[in-house]
């Protein structure tokens, strides 16, 4: 049986993940290779890095970049998406540029930002934002196009202010699209931030992965990767899934009457 919103129930994680760890440990024990450390070796590295404070320092640096880039990308992308969705002229003018940015490889953007602005924090964040804004804009544009004109007419009849129109009419209808942009945005931004750190920063999980790669320290690579994945999963379970359930509540009355 699936959980809400078509997601698997939580108990499946308690079956699949331990099974994966056992399989990993068995393969590592059979191979006896430094290129595939056992789960205990990786856990030992994780505990050691955590005790020295290095793990928390680099995780914090990565999460800080993710949060800043995500907020900027969502604000800019949402504004662009709403304007393009509500104005056919604006959409016709800027759609080719949007398509160009959607197809521009993230690596190219990162390299250009570093070349033009240097290996600084602003360039790193800008590279991530530029790669994410088009995705947000495209998603929100579809939501803006689907706004119910009858609710717009109601807002006009009752003389809603711009703030009331935004809060009472637009946001509830755009919320599912904003959630889709949020989920996709975080999934993309985390990956781009790691590449940004690997190429030009002196802190963060991406930087640590690069340093571990230089000495073929697979245990450190896996330890930092798993720590970052654990944080991502915590955000998914504690924030994104509850918000996603909230975004789908408006469909429930319709389903009850169907």
C-alpha positions as CSV (number, residue, x, y, z in Angstrom):
1,X,0.0,0.0,0.0
2,X,1.3,3.4,-0.9
3,X,1.4,6.5,1.4
4,X,-0.2,9.8,0.6
5,X,0.6,11.4,-2.8
6,X,1.5,8.0,-4.2
7,X,4.7,7.8,-2.1
8,X,5.8,4.5,-0.5
9,X,5.1,4.0,3.2
10,X,7.9,4.8,5.7
11,X,8.3,1.1,6.7
12,X,9.7,0.4,3.2
13,X,12.8,2.5,4.1
14,X,13.4,0.2,7.1
15,X,13.4,-2.8,4.8
16,X,15.3,-1.6,1.8
17,X,18.0,0.5,3.5
18,X,19.2,-2.2,5.9
19,X,19.1,-4.7,3.1
20,X,21.3,-2.4,1.0
21,X,23.8,-1.9,3.8
22,X,24.0,-5.7,4.4
23,X,24.6,-6.3,0.7
24,X,27.3,-3.6,0.6
25,X,29.0,-5.0,3.6
26,X,29.0,-8.5,2.1
27,X,30.5,-7.4,-1.2
28,X,33.1,-5.3,0.6
29,X,34.1,-8.2,2.8
30,X,34.4,-10.5,-0.2
31,X,36.5,-8.1,-2.2
32,X,38.7,-6.8,0.6
33,X,39.6,-3.8,-1.5
34,X,40.4,-0.2,-0.3
35,X,38.3,1.0,-3.2
36,X,35.2,-0.4,-1.5
37,X,35.4,0.1,2.3
38,X,33.0,-1.6,4.6
39,X,30.0,0.2,6.1
40,X,31.9,0.1,9.5
41,X,34.9,1.8,7.9
42,X,32.7,4.5,6.5
43,X,30.9,5.0,9.8
44,X,34.3,5.3,11.6
45,X,35.3,8.0,9.1
46,X,32.0,9.8,9.6
47,X,32.4,9.7,13.4
48,X,36.0,11.0,13.2
49,X,35.1,13.8,10.8
50,X,32.2,14.7,13.0
51,X,34.3,14.8,16.2
52,X,36.9,17.1,14.6
53,X,34.1,19.5,13.5
54,X,35.2,19.2,9.8
55,X,31.9,17.5,8.8
56,X,29.7,20.2,10.4
57,X,31.8,23.0,8.9
58,X,31.6,21.7,5.4
59,X,28.0,20.6,5.6
60,X,27.1,24.1,6.9
61,X,28.9,25.8,4.1
62,X,27.1,23.7,1.5
63,X,23.7,24.1,3.1
64,X,24.2,27.9,3.3
65,X,24.9,28.1,-0.4
66,X,21.9,25.9,-1.2
67,X,19.6,28.1,0.9
68,X,20.8,31.4,-0.6
69,X,20.7,30.1,-4.1
70,X,17.3,28.4,-3.7
71,X,15.7,31.5,-2.2
72,X,17.0,33.8,-5.0
73,X,16.1,31.4,-7.7
74,X,12.6,30.9,-6.4
75,X,11.9,34.7,-6.1
76,X,13.3,35.6,-9.5
77,X,11.9,32.5,-11.3
78,X,8.5,33.0,-9.7
79,X,8.3,36.6,-10.7
80,X,9.4,35.8,-14.3
81,X,7.0,32.9,-14.6
82,X,4.0,34.9,-13.4
83,X,4.7,37.8,-15.8
84,X,5.3,35.4,-18.7
85,X,2.2,33.4,-17.9
86,X,0.0,36.5,-17.7
87,X,1.3,38.4,-20.7
88,X,1.4,36.7,-24.1
89,X,3.6,39.5,-25.4
90,X,6.2,39.1,-22.7
91,X,6.1,35.3,-23.1
92,X,6.7,35.6,-26.9
93,X,9.7,37.9,-26.3
94,X,11.4,36.0,-23.6
95,X,10.5,32.4,-24.3
96,X,13.5,31.9,-26.7
97,X,15.9,33.1,-24.0
98,X,14.3,30.8,-21.5
99,X,14.7,27.8,-23.8
100,X,18.4,28.8,-24.3
101,X,19.0,29.0,-20.6
102,X,17.2,25.7,-20.1
103,X,19.6,24.0,-22.5
104,X,22.8,25.7,-21.2
105,X,24.9,23.1,-19.4
106,X,25.4,23.9,-15.7
107,X,29.2,23.3,-16.1
108,X,29.4,26.0,-18.7
109,X,27.6,28.5,-16.5
110,X,29.9,27.7,-13.5
111,X,33.1,28.1,-15.5
112,X,31.9,31.4,-17.1
113,X,31.0,32.8,-13.7
114,X,34.4,31.9,-12.2
115,X,36.2,33.3,-15.3
116,X,34.2,36.6,-15.3
117,X,34.0,37.3,-11.6
118,X,36.8,35.1,-10.1
119,X,36.7,32.3,-7.6
120,X,34.4,34.2,-5.1
121,X,31.3,33.3,-3.3
122,X,29.1,35.6,-5.4
123,X,30.1,33.9,-8.6
124,X,29.4,30.5,-7.1
125,X,25.9,31.5,-6.0
126,X,25.2,33.3,-9.3
127,X,26.1,30.2,-11.2
128,X,23.6,28.1,-9.3
129,X,20.8,30.7,-9.5
130,X,21.2,31.2,-13.3
131,X,20.9,27.4,-13.8
132,X,17.8,27.1,-11.6
133,X,15.7,30.3,-12.5
134,X,14.6,28.9,-15.9
135,X,13.2,25.7,-14.4
136,X,11.2,27.7,-11.8
137,X,10.0,30.2,-14.4
138,X,8.7,27.4,-16.7
139,X,6.8,25.7,-14.0
140,X,5.2,28.8,-12.5
141,X,4.4,30.1,-16.0
142,X,2.1,27.1,-16.5
143,X,0.4,27.8,-13.2
144,X,-0.1,31.4,-14.1
145,X,-1.6,30.4,-17.4
146,X,-4.2,28.2,-15.6
147,X,-5.4,30.8,-13.1
148,X,-9.2,30.7,-13.0
149,X,-10.6,33.9,-14.7
150,X,-13.8,33.6,-12.6
151,X,-11.8,34.2,-9.4
152,X,-10.1,37.1,-11.1
153,X,-13.5,38.6,-11.9
154,X,-14.6,38.0,-8.3
155,X,-11.5,39.9,-7.0
156,X,-12.4,42.8,-9.3
157,X,-16.0,42.9,-8.2
158,X,-15.0,42.9,-4.6
159,X,-12.3,45.5,-5.3
160,X,-9.4,43.4,-3.9
161,X,-6.1,45.2,-3.4
162,X,-3.0,43.9,-5.1
163,X,-2.0,42.2,-1.9
164,X,-5.4,40.6,-1.4
165,X,-5.5,39.4,-5.0
166,X,-2.0,37.9,-4.6
167,X,-2.8,36.2,-1.2
168,X,-6.4,35.1,-1.7
169,X,-6.5,34.4,-5.5
170,X,-3.1,33.7,-7.0
171,X,-1.1,32.0,-4.2
172,X,-3.6,29.2,-3.5
173,X,-3.9,28.4,-7.2
174,X,-0.1,28.6,-7.8
175,X,0.8,26.7,-4.6
176,X,1.0,23.2,-6.3
177,X,3.2,24.7,-9.1
178,X,5.4,26.4,-6.5
179,X,5.7,23.1,-4.7
180,X,6.7,21.3,-7.9
181,X,9.3,24.1,-8.6
182,X,10.5,23.7,-5.0
183,X,11.0,20.0,-5.2
184,X,12.7,20.1,-8.5
185,X,14.7,23.2,-7.5
186,X,16.2,21.6,-4.4
187,X,17.0,18.4,-6.3
188,X,18.9,20.4,-9.0
189,X,20.5,23.0,-6.7
190,X,22.1,20.5,-4.4
191,X,23.8,18.8,-7.4
192,X,25.0,22.1,-8.9
193,X,26.3,23.4,-5.6
194,X,28.5,20.3,-5.2
195,X,30.0,20.9,-8.7
196,X,30.5,24.6,-7.9
197,X,32.4,23.7,-4.7
198,X,34.4,21.1,-6.4
199,X,35.6,23.5,-9.1
200,X,36.3,26.7,-7.1
201,X,35.5,26.8,-3.4
202,X,37.7,26.0,-0.4
203,X,34.8,24.7,1.7
204,X,31.7,22.6,1.4
205,X,30.9,18.9,0.7
206,X,31.9,19.3,-2.9
207,X,35.4,20.6,-1.9
208,X,35.8,17.7,0.5
209,X,34.8,15.2,-2.2
210,X,37.5,16.7,-4.4
211,X,40.2,16.5,-1.7
212,X,39.2,12.9,-1.0
213,X,39.4,12.0,-4.7
214,X,42.9,13.3,-4.9
215,X,44.1,10.7,-2.5
216,X,41.6,8.0,-3.4
217,X,40.0,8.1,0.0
218,X,36.8,6.3,-0.8
219,X,35.7,6.0,2.8
220,X,35.8,9.8,3.1
221,X,33.9,10.2,-0.2
222,X,31.2,7.9,1.0
223,X,31.1,9.4,4.5
224,X,30.5,13.0,3.2
225,X,28.1,11.8,0.5
226,X,26.0,9.8,3.0
227,X,26.0,12.7,5.5
228,X,24.7,15.1,2.8
229,X,22.1,12.5,1.6
230,X,20.9,12.2,5.2
231,X,20.4,15.9,5.5
232,X,18.6,16.0,2.2
233,X,16.3,13.2,3.3
234,X,15.6,15.0,6.5
235,X,14.5,18.1,4.6
236,X,12.4,15.8,2.3
237,X,10.6,14.1,5.2
238,X,10.3,17.0,7.6
239,X,9.5,19.9,5.2
240,X,8.8,19.0,1.6
241,X,6.4,16.1,2.0
242,X,4.2,17.9,4.6
243,X,4.1,20.9,2.2
244,X,3.3,18.6,-0.7
245,X,0.4,17.1,1.2
246,X,-0.9,20.6,1.9
247,X,-0.6,21.6,-1.8
248,X,-2.9,18.8,-2.8
249,X,-5.6,19.5,-0.2
250,X,-7.6,21.6,-2.7
251,X,-8.1,18.5,-4.8
252,X,-9.7,16.5,-2.0
253,X,-13.2,18.1,-2.1
254,X,-13.3,17.5,-5.8
255,X,-12.3,13.9,-5.3
256,X,-15.0,13.5,-2.7
257,X,-17.7,14.7,-5.1
258,X,-16.4,12.6,-8.0
